[in-house]
Amino acid sequence: MVVRGRKPGPAPAERLTETQRAAARRIEKRLNMKINFEFKDKPLSEVAQFLHHLMLESFILDPVARKAGLIDPKIPLTASVKQVPLGEALQKLLDPIGMTYTIRDEVVVLTMKPKAKPGK
């Protein structure tokens, strides 16, 4: 048996199963829910666990970026939000460390921002 990984990033919408499309809609809806949190020097891995328990969705650190040494699960995060949609709160939390999030394979993946191409 040969297992081939797919390229990082979201799968094209036309190739998603109905279950995956439903999961993406559910996650998008939760990303619009207003939340509160306050983190002071909390490791990224613990923040992902907190969000998992709060939102009842899987939040993972991008395994490809982790394996490449681009994501340190122990990097400390500090942020505070009150009644902010989760998607905005994630950006506020992740922007300072050059990260973002995407929905992939029915989970929220915390990943590195794409690097800008030279000349653009």
Biopython code that builds the backbone (N, CA, C, O; Angstrom):
import numpy as np
from Bio.PDB.StructureBuilder import StructureBuilder

atoms = [
    (1, "MET", "N", (0.842, -1.165, 0.000)),
    (1, "MET", "CA", (0.000, 0.000, 0.000)),
    (1, "MET", "C", (0.892, 1.234, 0.000)),
    (1, "MET", "O", (1.909, 1.270, 0.692)),
    (2, "VAL", "N", (0.511, 2.245, -0.775)),
    (2, "VAL", "CA", (1.237, 3.493, -0.845)),
    (2, "VAL", "C", (0.313, 4.596, -0.355)),
    (2, "VAL", "O", (-0.810, 4.742, -0.837)),
    (3, "VAL", "N", (0.796, 5.368, 0.604)),
    (3, "VAL", "CA", (0.037, 6.501, 1.112)),
    (3, "VAL", "C", (0.739, 7.759, 0.652)),
    (3, "VAL", "O", (1.926, 7.952, 0.916)),
    (4, "ARG", "N", (0.013, 8.601, -0.027)),
    (4, "ARG", "CA", (0.594, 9.844, -0.510)),
    (4, "ARG", "C", (-0.105, 11.002, 0.166)),
    (4, "ARG", "O", (-1.332, 11.108, 0.159)),
    (5, "GLY", "N", (0.704, 11.866, 0.751)),
    (5, "GLY", "CA", (0.149, 13.065, 1.368)),
    (5, "GLY", "C", (-0.300, 14.035, 0.295)),
    (5, "GLY", "O", (0.224, 14.046, -0.819)),
    (6, "ARG", "N", (-1.263, 14.836, 0.646)),
    (6, "ARG", "CA", (-1.680, 15.842, -0.312)),
    (6, "ARG", "C", (-0.983, 17.147, 0.018)),
    (6, "ARG", "O", (-0.406, 17.304, 1.094)),
    (7, "LYS", "N", (-1.043, 18.073, -0.910)),
    (7, "LYS", "CA", (-0.406, 19.364, -0.687)),
    (7, "LYS", "C", (-1.096, 20.074, 0.457)),
    (7, "LYS", "O", (-2.306, 19.938, 0.632)),
    (8, "PRO", "N", (-0.327, 20.848, 1.254)),
    (8, "PRO", "CA", (-0.942, 21.598, 2.352)),
    (8, "PRO", "C", (-1.980, 22.573, 1.810)),
    (8, "PRO", "O", (-1.943, 22.968, 0.645)),
    (9, "GLY", "N", (-2.893, 22.945, 2.675)),
    (9, "GLY", "CA", (-3.936, 23.899, 2.307)),
    (9, "GLY", "C", (-5.274, 23.208, 2.189)),
    (9, "GLY", "O", (-5.360, 21.981, 2.227)),
    (10, "PRO", "N", (-6.324, 24.011, 2.044)),
    (10, "PRO", "CA", (-7.655, 23.424, 1.958)),
    (10, "PRO", "C", (-7.828, 22.644, 0.662)),
    (10, "PRO", "O", (-7.261, 22.988, -0.375)),
    (11, "ALA", "N", (-8.614, 21.604, 0.747)),
    (11, "ALA", "CA", (-8.919, 20.828, -0.450)),
    (11, "ALA", "C", (-9.861, 21.644, -1.312)),
    (11, "ALA", "O", (-10.687, 22.387, -0.782)),
    (12, "PRO", "N", (-9.758, 21.523, -2.642)),
    (12, "PRO", "CA", (-10.699, 22.235, -3.499)),
    (12, "PRO", "C", (-12.135, 21.839, -3.145)),
    (12, "PRO", "O", (-12.431, 20.666, -2.920)),
    (13, "ALA", "N", (-13.011, 22.834, -3.101)),
    (13, "ALA", "CA", (-14.395, 22.604, -2.662)),
    (13, "ALA", "C", (-15.087, 21.520, -3.472)),
    (13, "ALA", "O", (-15.890, 20.760, -2.930)),
    (14, "GLU", "N", (-14.782, 21.440, -4.770)),
    (14, "GLU", "CA", (-15.463, 20.443, -5.592)),
    (14, "GLU", "C", (-15.054, 19.006, -5.255)),
    (14, "GLU", "O", (-15.744, 18.064, -5.643)),
    (15, "ARG", "N", (-13.936, 18.828, -4.536)),
    (15, "ARG", "CA", (-13.486, 17.481, -4.173)),
    (15, "ARG", "C", (-13.877, 17.103, -2.749)),
    (15, "ARG", "O", (-13.576, 15.994, -2.309)),
    (16, "LEU", "N", (-14.536, 17.990, -2.024)),
    (16, "LEU", "CA", (-14.942, 17.676, -0.664)),
    (16, "LEU", "C", (-16.177, 16.786, -0.670)),
    (16, "LEU", "O", (-17.056, 16.922, -1.520)),
    (17, "THR", "N", (-16.225, 15.881, 0.286)),
    (17, "THR", "CA", (-17.426, 15.059, 0.443)),
    (17, "THR", "C", (-18.499, 15.899, 1.122)),
    (17, "THR", "O", (-18.214, 16.976, 1.646)),
    (18, "GLU", "N", (-19.714, 15.414, 1.112)),
    (18, "GLU", "CA", (-20.793, 16.141, 1.788)),
    (18, "GLU", "C", (-20.494, 16.262, 3.285)),
    (18, "GLU", "O", (-20.783, 17.292, 3.892)),
    (19, "THR", "N", (-19.922, 15.226, 3.875)),
    (19, "THR", "CA", (-19.561, 15.271, 5.296)),
    (19, "THR", "C", (-18.532, 16.375, 5.551)),
    (19, "THR", "O", (-18.639, 17.110, 6.533)),
    (20, "GLN", "N", (-17.538, 16.490, 4.669)),
    (20, "GLN", "CA", (-16.518, 17.521, 4.826)),
    (20, "GLN", "C", (-17.111, 18.914, 4.635)),
    (20, "GLN", "O", (-16.756, 19.844, 5.359)),
    (21, "ARG", "N", (-18.013, 19.063, 3.664)),
    (21, "ARG", "CA", (-18.657, 20.364, 3.455)),
    (21, "ARG", "C", (-19.490, 20.744, 4.679)),
    (21, "ARG", "O", (-19.484, 21.901, 5.100)),
    (22, "ALA", "N", (-20.209, 19.771, 5.250)),
    (22, "ALA", "CA", (-21.015, 20.035, 6.447)),
    (22, "ALA", "C", (-20.121, 20.431, 7.622)),
    (22, "ALA", "O", (-20.453, 21.345, 8.377)),
    (23, "ALA", "N", (-18.986, 19.742, 7.776)),
    (23, "ALA", "CA", (-18.048, 20.071, 8.856)),
    (23, "ALA", "C", (-17.482, 21.474, 8.660)),
    (23, "ALA", "O", (-17.353, 22.227, 9.625)),
    (24, "ALA", "N", (-17.147, 21.831, 7.433)),
    (24, "ALA", "CA", (-16.617, 23.169, 7.155)),
    (24, "ALA", "C", (-17.660, 24.236, 7.482)),
    (24, "ALA", "O", (-17.319, 25.271, 8.055)),
    (25, "ARG", "N", (-18.912, 24.004, 7.130)),
    (25, "ARG", "CA", (-19.983, 24.958, 7.453)),
    (25, "ARG", "C", (-20.145, 25.091, 8.967)),
    (25, "ARG", "O", (-20.308, 26.195, 9.487)),
    (26, "ARG", "N", (-20.097, 23.956, 9.669)),
    (26, "ARG", "CA", (-20.227, 23.958, 11.126)),
    (26, "ARG", "C", (-19.075, 24.750, 11.764)),
    (26, "ARG", "O", (-19.293, 25.553, 12.671)),
    (27, "ILE", "N", (-17.864, 24.517, 11.285)),
    (27, "ILE", "CA", (-16.696, 25.215, 11.829)),
    (27, "ILE", "C", (-16.780, 26.708, 11.518)),
    (27, "ILE", "O", (-16.499, 27.533, 12.388)),
    (28, "GLU", "N", (-17.164, 27.070, 10.288)),
    (28, "GLU", "CA", (-17.299, 28.485, 9.924)),
    (28, "GLU", "C", (-18.305, 29.173, 10.839)),
    (28, "GLU", "O", (-18.099, 30.314, 11.255)),
    (29, "LYS", "N", (-19.389, 28.476, 11.148)),
    (29, "LYS", "CA", (-20.406, 29.039, 12.046)),
    (29, "LYS", "C", (-19.799, 29.273, 13.434)),
    (29, "LYS", "O", (-20.042, 30.311, 14.050)),
    (30, "ARG", "N", (-19.025, 28.328, 13.917)),
    (30, "ARG", "CA", (-18.391, 28.476, 15.235)),
    (30, "ARG", "C", (-17.336, 29.575, 15.230)),
    (30, "ARG", "O", (-17.125, 30.228, 16.251)),
    (31, "LEU", "N", (-16.675, 29.787, 14.105)),
    (31, "LEU", "CA", (-15.678, 30.847, 14.020)),
    (31, "LEU", "C", (-16.321, 32.231, 14.125)),
    (31, "LEU", "O", (-15.634, 33.216, 14.394)),
    (32, "ASN", "N", (-17.627, 32.304, 13.915)),
    (32, "ASN", "CA", (-18.351, 33.571, 14.056)),
    (32, "ASN", "C", (-18.906, 33.776, 15.461)),
    (32, "ASN", "O", (-19.412, 34.853, 15.775)),
    (33, "MET", "N", (-18.817, 32.750, 16.311)),
    (33, "MET", "CA", (-19.303, 32.872, 17.688)),
    (33, "MET", "C", (-18.393, 33.801, 18.480)),
    (33, "MET", "O", (-17.169, 33.749, 18.353)),
    (34, "LYS", "N", (-19.006, 34.653, 19.297)),
    (34, "LYS", "CA", (-18.212, 35.575, 20.123)),
    (34, "LYS", "C", (-17.700, 34.840, 21.356)),
    (34, "LYS", "O", (-18.421, 34.090, 22.013)),
    (35, "ILE", "N", (-16.420, 35.090, 21.642)),
    (35, "ILE", "CA", (-15.784, 34.408, 22.773)),
    (35, "ILE", "C", (-15.005, 35.398, 23.619)),
    (35, "ILE", "O", (-14.781, 36.543, 23.226)),
    (36, "ASN", "N", (-14.601, 34.931, 24.787)),
    (36, "ASN", "CA", (-13.737, 35.679, 25.697)),
    (36, "ASN", "C", (-12.560, 34.779, 26.055)),
    (36, "ASN", "O", (-12.728, 33.579, 26.269)),
    (37, "PHE", "N", (-11.368, 35.368, 26.117)),
    (37, "PHE", "CA", (-10.235, 34.655, 26.692)),
    (37, "PHE", "C", (-9.163, 35.653, 27.072)),
    (37, "PHE", "O", (-9.130, 36.784, 26.588)),
    (38, "GLU", "N", (-8.297, 35.204, 27.946)),
    (38, "GLU", "CA", (-7.127, 35.991, 28.328)),
    (38, "GLU", "C", (-5.970, 35.019, 28.521)),
    (38, "GLU", "O", (-6.008, 34.146, 29.387)),
    (39, "PHE", "N", (-4.944, 35.189, 27.696)),
    (39, "PHE", "CA", (-3.755, 34.353, 27.778)),
    (39, "PHE", "C", (-2.561, 35.254, 28.077)),
    (39, "PHE", "O", (-2.403, 36.314, 27.473)),
    (40, "LYS", "N", (-1.740, 34.826, 29.000)),
    (40, "LYS", "CA", (-0.488, 35.527, 29.275)),
    (40, "LYS", "C", (0.623, 34.485, 29.264)),
    (40, "LYS", "O", (0.721, 33.639, 30.154)),
    (41, "ASP", "N", (1.450, 34.570, 28.240)),
    (41, "ASP", "CA", (2.575, 33.639, 28.073)),
    (41, "ASP", "C", (2.125, 32.183, 28.118)),
    (41, "ASP", "O", (2.789, 31.345, 28.729)),
    (42, "LYS", "N", (1.007, 31.879, 27.478)),
    (42, "LYS", "CA", (0.466, 30.512, 27.427)),
    (42, "LYS", "C", (1.031, 29.815, 26.181)),
    (42, "LYS", "O", (0.955, 30.372, 25.086)),
    (43, "PRO", "N", (1.594, 28.613, 26.326)),
    (43, "PRO", "CA", (2.142, 27.900, 25.163)),
    (43, "PRO", "C", (1.080, 27.651, 24.085)),
    (43, "PRO", "O", (-0.081, 27.377, 24.386)),
    (44, "LEU", "N", (1.503, 27.752, 22.846)),
    (44, "LEU", "CA", (0.619, 27.551, 21.700)),
    (44, "LEU", "C", (-0.159, 26.239, 21.803)),
    (44, "LEU", "O", (-1.352, 26.205, 21.500)),
    (45, "SER", "N", (0.499, 25.164, 22.226)),
    (45, "SER", "CA", (-0.186, 23.868, 22.326)),
    (45, "SER", "C", (-1.312, 23.919, 23.352)),
    (45, "SER", "O", (-2.354, 23.296, 23.149)),
    (46, "GLU", "N", (-1.124, 24.647, 24.445)),
    (46, "GLU", "CA", (-2.171, 24.766, 25.454)),
    (46, "GLU", "C", (-3.324, 25.631, 24.956)),
    (46, "GLU", "O", (-4.483, 25.377, 25.283)),
    (47, "VAL", "N", (-3.004, 26.653, 24.165)),
    (47, "VAL", "CA", (-4.052, 27.489, 23.571)),
    (47, "VAL", "C", (-4.917, 26.630, 22.639)),
    (47, "VAL", "O", (-6.143, 26.740, 22.657)),
    (48, "ALA", "N", (-4.288, 25.785, 21.833)),
    (48, "ALA", "CA", (-5.032, 24.905, 20.932)),
    (48, "ALA", "C", (-5.946, 23.974, 21.728)),
    (48, "ALA", "O", (-7.090, 23.751, 21.332)),
    (49, "GLN", "N", (-5.460, 23.432, 22.837)),
    (49, "GLN", "CA", (-6.289, 22.565, 23.689)),
    (49, "GLN", "C", (-7.448, 23.341, 24.295)),
    (49, "GLN", "O", (-8.569, 22.834, 24.341)),
    (50, "PHE", "N", (-7.202, 24.559, 24.760)),
    (50, "PHE", "CA", (-8.260, 25.402, 25.318)),
    (50, "PHE", "C", (-9.354, 25.629, 24.282)),
    (50, "PHE", "O", (-10.539, 25.479, 24.581)),
    (51, "LEU", "N", (-8.957, 25.990, 23.063)),
    (51, "LEU", "CA", (-9.939, 26.247, 22.003)),
    (51, "LEU", "C", (-10.717, 24.985, 21.656)),
    (51, "LEU", "O", (-11.917, 25.045, 21.387)),
    (52, "HIS", "N", (-10.039, 23.851, 21.662)),
    (52, "HIS", "CA", (-10.699, 22.568, 21.402)),
    (52, "HIS", "C", (-11.812, 22.331, 22.431)),
    (52, "HIS", "O", (-12.932, 21.974, 22.064)),
    (53, "HIS", "N", (-11.508, 22.528, 23.698)),
    (53, "HIS", "CA", (-12.498, 22.292, 24.756)),
    (53, "HIS", "C", (-13.608, 23.338, 24.744)),
    (53, "HIS", "O", (-14.767, 23.022, 25.015)),
    (54, "LEU", "N", (-13.253, 24.586, 24.428)),
    (54, "LEU", "CA", (-14.236, 25.663, 24.404)),
    (54, "LEU", "C", (-15.226, 25.508, 23.253)),
    (54, "LEU", "O", (-16.432, 25.677, 23.433)),
    (55, "MET", "N", (-14.707, 25.186, 22.076)),
    (55, "MET", "CA", (-15.536, 25.178, 20.870)),
    (55, "MET", "C", (-15.999, 23.781, 20.437)),
    (55, "MET", "O", (-16.809, 23.654, 19.518)),
    (56, "LEU", "N", (-15.494, 22.747, 21.088)),
    (56, "LEU", "CA", (-15.837, 21.367, 20.726)),
    (56, "LEU", "C", (-15.522, 21.072, 19.265)),
    (56, "LEU", "O", (-16.255, 20.358, 18.581)),
    (57, "GLU", "N", (-14.417, 21.638, 18.813)),
    (57, "GLU", "CA", (-13.867, 21.375, 17.482)),
    (57, "GLU", "C", (-12.394, 21.046, 17.669)),
    (57, "GLU", "O", (-11.793, 21.432, 18.672)),
    (58, "SER", "N", (-11.819, 20.348, 16.724)),
    (58, "SER", "CA", (-10.400, 20.022, 16.804)),
    (58, "SER", "C", (-9.566, 21.177, 16.286)),
    (58, "SER", "O", (-9.782, 21.664, 15.176)),
    (59, "PHE", "N", (-8.611, 21.612, 17.096)),
    (59, "PHE", "CA", (-7.635, 22.630, 16.728)),
    (59, "PHE", "C", (-6.283, 21.937, 16.801)),
    (59, "PHE", "O", (-5.885, 21.452, 17.860)),
    (60, "ILE", "N", (-5.574, 21.889, 15.670)),
    (60, "ILE", "CA", (-4.281, 21.210, 15.663)),
    (60, "ILE", "C", (-3.199, 22.142, 15.126)),
    (60, "ILE", "O", (-3.482, 23.090, 14.395)),
    (61, "LEU", "N", (-1.972, 21.857, 15.499)),
    (61, "LEU", "CA", (-0.829, 22.561, 14.943)),
    (61, "LEU", "C", (-0.446, 21.840, 13.656)),
    (61, "LEU", "O", (-0.344, 20.613, 13.638)),
    (62, "ASP", "N", (-0.236, 22.582, 12.597)),
    (62, "ASP", "CA", (0.067, 22.019, 11.283)),
    (62, "ASP", "C", (1.200, 21.003, 11.396)),
    (62, "ASP", "O", (2.332, 21.378, 11.699)),
    (63, "PRO", "N", (0.910, 19.712, 11.153)),
    (63, "PRO", "CA", (1.944, 18.682, 11.329)),
    (63, "PRO", "C", (3.124, 18.831, 10.375)),
    (63, "PRO", "O", (4.252, 18.508, 10.747)),
    (64, "VAL", "N", (2.892, 19.311, 9.157)),
    (64, "VAL", "CA", (3.990, 19.477, 8.203)),
    (64, "VAL", "C", (4.925, 20.590, 8.694)),
    (64, "VAL", "O", (6.146, 20.437, 8.671)),
    (65, "ALA", "N", (4.345, 21.699, 9.133)),
    (65, "ALA", "CA", (5.162, 22.821, 9.624)),
    (65, "ALA", "C", (5.887, 22.434, 10.918)),
    (65, "ALA", "O", (7.023, 22.850, 11.145)),
    (66, "ARG", "N", (5.233, 21.645, 11.754)),
    (66, "ARG", "CA", (5.902, 21.194, 12.991)),
    (66, "ARG", "C", (7.096, 20.315, 12.656)),
    (66, "ARG", "O", (8.182, 20.485, 13.210)),
    (67, "LYS", "N", (6.885, 19.379, 11.747)),
    (67, "LYS", "CA", (7.971, 18.462, 11.370)),
    (67, "LYS", "C", (9.147, 19.223, 10.757)),
    (67, "LYS", "O", (10.305, 18.845, 10.937)),
    (68, "ALA", "N", (8.831, 20.305, 10.027)),
    (68, "ALA", "CA", (9.883, 21.122, 9.406)),
    (68, "ALA", "C", (10.528, 22.075, 10.409)),
    (68, "ALA", "O", (11.465, 22.794, 10.060)),
    (69, "GLY", "N", (10.038, 22.090, 11.653)),
    (69, "GLY", "CA", (10.599, 22.952, 12.672)),
    (69, "GLY", "C", (10.133, 24.400, 12.578)),
    (69, "GLY", "O", (10.742, 25.286, 13.178)),
    (70, "LEU", "N", (9.057, 24.647, 11.830)),
    (70, "LEU", "CA", (8.559, 26.006, 11.648)),
    (70, "LEU", "C", (7.617, 26.447, 12.762)),
    (70, "LEU", "O", (7.435, 27.644, 12.989)),
    (71, "ILE", "N", (7.024, 25.489, 13.449)),
    (71, "ILE", "CA", (6.097, 25.805, 14.540)),
    (71, "ILE", "C", (6.637, 25.201, 15.827)),
    (71, "ILE", "O", (6.923, 24.006, 15.907)),
    (72, "ASP", "N", (6.769, 26.056, 16.829)),
    (72, "ASP", "CA", (7.200, 25.620, 18.154)),
    (72, "ASP", "C", (5.959, 25.559, 19.041)),
    (72, "ASP", "O", (5.393, 26.607, 19.351)),
    (73, "PRO", "N", (5.514, 24.370, 19.463)),
    (73, "PRO", "CA", (4.309, 24.267, 20.285)),
    (73, "PRO", "C", (4.451, 24.958, 21.641)),
    (73, "PRO", "O", (3.457, 25.190, 22.329)),
    (74, "LYS", "N", (5.688, 25.287, 22.024)),
    (74, "LYS", "CA", (5.908, 25.929, 23.326)),
    (74, "LYS", "C", (5.988, 27.450, 23.234)),
    (74, "LYS", "O", (6.180, 28.116, 24.251)),
    (75, "ILE", "N", (5.845, 28.013, 22.031)),
    (75, "ILE", "CA", (5.946, 29.468, 21.897)),
    (75, "ILE", "C", (4.853, 30.135, 22.739)),
    (75, "ILE", "O", (3.683, 29.766, 22.635)),
    (76, "PRO", "N", (5.226, 31.109, 23.567)),
    (76, "PRO", "CA", (4.232, 31.733, 24.448)),
    (76, "PRO", "C", (3.366, 32.753, 23.702)),
    (76, "PRO", "O", (3.858, 33.533, 22.886)),
    (77, "LEU", "N", (2.081, 32.726, 24.001)),
    (77, "LEU", "CA", (1.125, 33.662, 23.406)),
    (77, "LEU", "C", (0.496, 34.502, 24.502)),
    (77, "LEU", "O", (0.214, 34.017, 25.598)),
    (78, "THR", "N", (0.282, 35.768, 24.187)),
    (78, "THR", "CA", (-0.385, 36.671, 25.112)),
    (78, "THR", "C", (-1.421, 37.459, 24.332)),
    (78, "THR", "O", (-1.098, 38.108, 23.337)),
    (79, "ALA", "N", (-2.657, 37.403, 24.780)),
    (79, "ALA", "CA", (-3.744, 38.163, 24.148)),
    (79, "ALA", "C", (-4.953, 38.109, 25.057)),
    (79, "ALA", "O", (-5.108, 37.208, 25.881)),
    (80, "SER", "N", (-5.809, 39.111, 24.879)),
    (80, "SER", "CA", (-7.045, 39.170, 25.649)),
    (80, "SER", "C", (-8.152, 39.660, 24.728)),
    (80, "SER", "O", (-7.982, 40.664, 24.037)),
    (81, "VAL", "N", (-9.281, 38.963, 24.711)),
    (81, "VAL", "CA", (-10.429, 39.396, 23.914)),
    (81, "VAL", "C", (-11.702, 39.234, 24.734)),
    (81, "VAL", "O", (-11.815, 38.344, 25.576)),
    (82, "LYS", "N", (-12.647, 40.110, 24.466)),
    (82, "LYS", "CA", (-13.956, 40.037, 25.110)),
    (82, "LYS", "C", (-15.020, 40.211, 24.039)),
    (82, "LYS", "O", (-15.047, 41.220, 23.334)),
    (83, "GLN", "N", (-15.885, 39.233, 23.926)),
    (83, "GLN", "CA", (-16.993, 39.250, 22.976)),
    (83, "GLN", "C", (-16.540, 39.573, 21.553)),
    (83, "GLN", "O", (-17.072, 40.471, 20.899)),
    (84, "VAL", "N", (-15.542, 38.816, 21.093)),
    (84, "VAL", "CA", (-14.998, 38.951, 19.740)),
    (84, "VAL", "C", (-15.246, 37.636, 19.016)),
    (84, "VAL", "O", (-15.075, 36.574, 19.615)),
    (85, "PRO", "N", (-15.649, 37.671, 17.728)),
    (85, "PRO", "CA", (-15.803, 36.418, 16.988)),
    (85, "PRO", "C", (-14.496, 35.619, 17.008)),
    (85, "PRO", "O", (-13.407, 36.180, 16.890)),
    (86, "LEU", "N", (-14.627, 34.308, 17.161)),
    (86, "LEU", "CA", (-13.453, 33.436, 17.275)),
    (86, "LEU", "C", (-12.463, 33.634, 16.138)),
    (86, "LEU", "O", (-11.257, 33.655, 16.382)),
    (87, "GLY", "N", (-12.934, 33.781, 14.900)),
    (87, "GLY", "CA", (-12.029, 33.963, 13.765)),
    (87, "GLY", "C", (-11.155, 35.200, 13.939)),
    (87, "GLY", "O", (-9.950, 35.153, 13.692)),
    (88, "GLU", "N", (-11.766, 36.311, 14.365)),
    (88, "GLU", "CA", (-10.999, 37.541, 14.615)),
    (88, "GLU", "C", (-10.041, 37.349, 15.786)),
    (88, "GLU", "O", (-8.897, 37.800, 15.740)),
    (89, "ALA", "N", (-10.513, 36.679, 16.831)),
    (89, "ALA", "CA", (-9.672, 36.440, 18.004)),
    (89, "ALA", "C", (-8.456, 35.600, 17.630)),
    (89, "ALA", "O", (-7.351, 35.861, 18.104)),
    (90, "LEU", "N", (-8.655, 34.596, 16.785)),
    (90, "LEU", "CA", (-7.531, 33.765, 16.344)),
    (90, "LEU", "C", (-6.501, 34.600, 15.595)),
    (90, "LEU", "O", (-5.298, 34.450, 15.808)),
    (91, "GLN", "N", (-6.975, 35.481, 14.716)),
    (91, "GLN", "CA", (-6.039, 36.324, 13.974)),
    (91, "GLN", "C", (-5.259, 37.224, 14.926)),
    (91, "GLN", "O", (-4.050, 37.390, 14.765)),
    (92, "LYS", "N", (-5.933, 37.807, 15.914)),
    (92, "LYS", "CA", (-5.258, 38.668, 16.891)),
    (92, "LYS", "C", (-4.198, 37.885, 17.657)),
    (92, "LYS", "O", (-3.128, 38.408, 17.968)),
    (93, "LEU", "N", (-4.505, 36.645, 17.952)),
    (93, "LEU", "CA", (-3.602, 35.791, 18.706)),
    (93, "LEU", "C", (-2.424, 35.307, 17.863)),
    (93, "LEU", "O", (-1.292, 35.263, 18.344)),
    (94, "LEU", "N", (-2.688, 34.946, 16.616)),
    (94, "LEU", "CA", (-1.681, 34.303, 15.770)),
    (94, "LEU", "C", (-0.836, 35.266, 14.938)),
    (94, "LEU", "O", (0.315, 34.957, 14.630)),
    (95, "ASP", "N", (-1.379, 36.421, 14.569)),
    (95, "ASP", "CA", (-0.644, 37.374, 13.728)),
    (95, "ASP", "C", (0.750, 37.715, 14.263)),
    (95, "ASP", "O", (1.715, 37.690, 13.500)),
    (96, "PRO", "N", (0.877, 38.033, 15.556)),
    (96, "PRO", "CA", (2.202, 38.430, 16.056)),
    (96, "PRO", "C", (3.287, 37.363, 15.903)),
    (96, "PRO", "O", (4.474, 37.688, 15.919)),
    (97, "ILE", "N", (2.900, 36.111, 15.758)),
    (97, "ILE", "CA", (3.919, 35.050, 15.617)),
    (97, "ILE", "C", (3.969, 34.506, 14.193)),
    (97, "ILE", "O", (4.531, 33.438, 13.949)),
    (98, "GLY", "N", (3.369, 35.259, 13.239)),
    (98, "GLY", "CA", (3.449, 34.877, 11.827)),
    (98, "GLY", "C", (2.612, 33.670, 11.462)),
    (98, "GLY", "O", (2.935, 32.945, 10.520)),
    (99, "MET", "N", (1.530, 33.448, 12.209)),
    (99, "MET", "CA", (0.681, 32.287, 11.948)),
    (99, "MET", "C", (-0.723, 32.729, 11.562)),
    (99, "MET", "O", (-1.094, 33.893, 11.713)),
    (100, "THR", "N", (-1.483, 31.784, 11.066)),
    (100, "THR", "CA", (-2.879, 31.970, 10.724)),
    (100, "THR", "C", (-3.581, 30.638, 10.941)),
    (100, "THR", "O", (-3.001, 29.716, 11.515)),
    (101, "TYR", "N", (-4.825, 30.529, 10.487)),
    (101, "TYR", "CA", (-5.534, 29.258, 10.604)),
    (101, "TYR", "C", (-6.251, 28.967, 9.298)),
    (101, "TYR", "O", (-6.523, 29.866, 8.502)),
    (102, "THR", "N", (-6.547, 27.705, 9.097)),
    (102, "THR", "CA", (-7.328, 27.265, 7.951)),
    (102, "THR", "C", (-8.180, 26.083, 8.389)),
    (102, "THR", "O", (-7.875, 25.420, 9.381)),
    (103, "ILE", "N", (-9.235, 25.828, 7.654)),
    (103, "ILE", "CA", (-10.056, 24.643, 7.916)),
    (103, "ILE", "C", (-9.620, 23.590, 6.915)),
    (103, "ILE", "O", (-9.656, 23.809, 5.704)),
    (104, "ARG", "N", (-9.207, 22.444, 7.435)),
    (104, "ARG", "CA", (-8.714, 21.371, 6.566)),
    (104, "ARG", "C", (-9.095, 20.029, 7.179)),
    (104, "ARG", "O", (-8.889, 19.802, 8.371)),
    (105, "ASP", "N", (-9.641, 19.161, 6.375)),
    (105, "ASP", "CA", (-9.960, 17.798, 6.821)),
    (105, "ASP", "C", (-10.781, 17.794, 8.113)),
    (105, "ASP", "O", (-10.527, 17.006, 9.023)),
    (106, "GLU", "N", (-11.768, 18.691, 8.173)),
    (106, "GLU", "CA", (-12.722, 18.738, 9.283)),
    (106, "GLU", "C", (-12.114, 19.198, 10.604)),
    (106, "GLU", "O", (-12.673, 18.928, 11.667)),
    (107, "VAL", "N", (-10.973, 19.891, 10.552)),
    (107, "VAL", "CA", (-10.355, 20.447, 11.754)),
    (107, "VAL", "C", (-9.862, 21.863, 11.458)),
    (107, "VAL", "O", (-9.717, 22.250, 10.299)),
    (108, "VAL", "N", (-9.607, 22.629, 12.519)),
    (108, "VAL", "CA", (-8.994, 23.946, 12.380)),
    (108, "VAL", "C", (-7.491, 23.736, 12.550)),
    (108, "VAL", "O", (-7.031, 23.282, 13.597)),
    (109, "VAL", "N", (-6.743, 24.069, 11.516)),
    (109, "VAL", "CA", (-5.295, 23.869, 11.522)),
    (109, "VAL", "C", (-4.612, 25.216, 11.757)),
    (109, "VAL", "O", (-4.806, 26.162, 10.993)),
    (110, "LEU", "N", (-3.821, 25.291, 12.809)),
    (110, "LEU", "CA", (-3.027, 26.478, 13.089)),
    (110, "LEU", "C", (-1.720, 26.306, 12.333)),
    (110, "LEU", "O", (-0.977, 25.357, 12.585)),
    (111, "THR", "N", (-1.432, 27.222, 11.403)),
    (111, "THR", "CA", (-0.328, 27.044, 10.486)),
    (111, "THR", "C", (0.414, 28.354, 10.263)),
    (111, "THR", "O", (-0.025, 29.410, 10.718)),
    (112, "MET", "N", (1.527, 28.283, 9.569)),
    (112, "MET", "CA", (2.315, 29.457, 9.263)),
    (112, "MET", "C", (1.641, 30.223, 8.128)),
    (112, "MET", "O", (1.006, 29.629, 7.256)),
    (113, "LYS", "N", (1.787, 31.557, 8.149)),
    (113, "LYS", "CA", (1.288, 32.368, 7.044)),
    (113, "LYS", "C", (2.149, 32.074, 5.836)),
    (113, "LYS", "O", (3.351, 31.840, 5.970)),
    (114, "PRO", "N", (1.547, 32.083, 4.651)),
    (114, "PRO", "CA", (2.375, 31.874, 3.444)),
    (114, "PRO", "C", (3.347, 33.033, 3.274)),
    (114, "PRO", "O", (3.020, 34.189, 3.545)),
    (115, "LYS", "N", (4.524, 32.702, 2.829)),
    (115, "LYS", "CA", (5.541, 33.743, 2.602)),
    (115, "LYS", "C", (5.208, 34.454, 1.298)),
    (115, "LYS", "O", (4.806, 33.823, 0.320)),
    (116, "ALA", "N", (5.379, 35.783, 1.293)),
    (116, "ALA", "CA", (5.151, 36.556, 0.083)),
    (116, "ALA", "C", (6.228, 36.215, -0.934)),
    (116, "ALA", "O", (7.396, 36.035, -0.590)),
    (117, "LYS", "N", (5.818, 36.130, -2.177)),
    (117, "LYS", "CA", (6.790, 35.834, -3.237)),
    (117, "LYS", "C", (7.557, 37.112, -3.575)),
    (117, "LYS", "O", (6.983, 38.201, -3.567)),
    (118, "PRO", "N", (8.844, 36.982, -3.869)),
    (118, "PRO", "CA", (9.642, 38.172, -4.200)),
    (118, "PRO", "C", (9.031, 38.947, -5.362)),
    (118, "PRO", "O", (8.550, 38.367, -6.336)),
    (119, "GLY", "N", (9.063, 40.268, -5.235)),
    (119, "GLY", "CA", (8.548, 41.110, -6.312)),
    (119, "GLY", "C", (7.057, 41.333, -6.242)),
    (119, "GLY", "O", (6.488, 41.963, -7.133)),
    (120, "LYS", "N", (6.400, 40.825, -5.193)),
    (120, "LYS", "CA", (4.948, 41.012, -5.096)),
    (120, "LYS", "C", (4.598, 41.687, -3.815)),
    (120, "LYS", "O", (3.422, 41.933, -3.548)),
]
sb = StructureBuilder()
sb.init_structure("model")
sb.init_model(0)
sb.init_chain("A")
sb.init_seg("    ")
for serial, (resi, resn, name, xyz) in enumerate(atoms, 1):
    if name == "N":
        sb.init_residue(resn, " ", resi, " ")
    sb.init_atom(name, np.array(xyz, "f"), 0.0, 1.0, " ", f" {name:<3s}", serial, name[0])
structure = sb.get_structure()
